[in-house]
């Protein structure tokens, strides 16, 4: 299923907890120059973290903006390798 932003919902849900600005730009369907310009001006659509010379975006904020929800499971299971709280 394709999201209206250049990335599929599955791709969005597979993102790590924090992503670089280029990945966030891709998810939002905006170009690199526009994204960096918005970040520098403090006008990016979600909070941007400045870590040294790098910009990072918290994925949960991005998903909230795009109205993409992580699936929940009602009965977490455990795996044979010691994993707990995983959805079956």
Residue pairs with C-beta under 8 A, 6 or more apart in sequence:
1 8
1 9
1 10
2 8
2 9
3 9
3 12
3 66
3 68
4 29
5 27
5 28
5 29
5 66
6 26
6 27
6 28
6 29
7 26
7 27
9 68
12 27
12 62
12 63
12 66
12 68
13 63
13 68
13 70
13 71
15 23
15 27
15 59
15 62
16 59
17 58
17 59
17 60
18 49
18 56
18 57
18 58
18 59
19 27
19 56
19 57
19 59
19 62
20 54
20 55
20 56
20 57
21 35
21 36
21 39
21 48
21 54
21 55
21 56
21 57
22 32
22 35
23 57
24 35
24 44
24 46
24 57
24 62
25 31
25 32
25 34
25 35
27 62
27 66
28 35
28 45
28 62
28 65
28 66
30 38
35 44
36 55
38 44
38 45
39 48
39 55
44 57
45 65
46 57
46 58
46 61
46 62
46 64
46 65
47 57
47 58
47 61
48 55
48 56
48 57
49 55
49 56
49 57
49 58
63 69
63 70
71 87
72 87
73 87
73 88
75 88
76 84
76 85
76 86
76 87
77 86
77 87
77 88
78 84
78 85
78 86
79 86
